[in-house]
């Protein structure tokens, strides 16, 4: 589906922005780049800014007009930061992504059209697009860098695509000690911890064994509802051990990032 979505850059002035746009596309799984009359391309600046997305630059189609860039497209969405006072269908980036997915699901091809860095798309170019896309940035500083604008729309397209595929939109961090981080501690391990905790609190003067004031029962209740894993218990026990060493004036670890 993402292969039927093309990014069209019109008359881009700075080749670095072409490279930045290619990188943004590759980040989000888009691969079709069409350049309309670029001022400087190919360029080493574009390659440098692409940061590994040179395959997209190598496969980029260079054409002379927007009309050529839109050949084969069923829908084109043109980006605009300015209010042109043109009564044209206007969508935000999320609605734009939804439209893209609907079109490609129906077998169509979509173009996301971006204008010049200094002036955007002309009115005539915008009128060749069925929809206009406005990124709701701060009105006091509304002009986005070209690559940043591509990133915003590409991100929304990817989020919509992931949802359509039933894929997760966030990935859980995997620990090397994943088994320890999912397996809960046993009651006897908790009892050992409570004994260690009480001993440590006495040593640092936080708990007076003559006047405990229900401190340990309250801590038991706190930890008892936490669902502590074996990895977390190892961390807690390590903290107590190092705390005891510090309290006794013994050499202790100082963690380094």
NORSUL-V545055 format. One line per field, one symbol per residue. psi: psi as a letter, one per 30 degrees, with the letter a starting at -180 (. if undefined). Layout:
psi = ???
//
This chain:
psi = effgkkkkkjhkejfeeeeeeeeeeeeggkfjkkkjhkejklkfeeeeffhfhfeeeegkkklfleeefgkfkfkkjkkkfljfhkikkklleeeeeeeeeeeefgglkkkjkkaleffbkleeeeffkflkkkjilkffifjkkeeeeeeeeeeeeeeeeeeefglkgkkkkklfheefffkllleeeeeeeeeeeeeeeeeggfkjffifhgeeeeeeeeffgfhkleeeeeeeeeeeeeeeeeefglklkjkk.
//
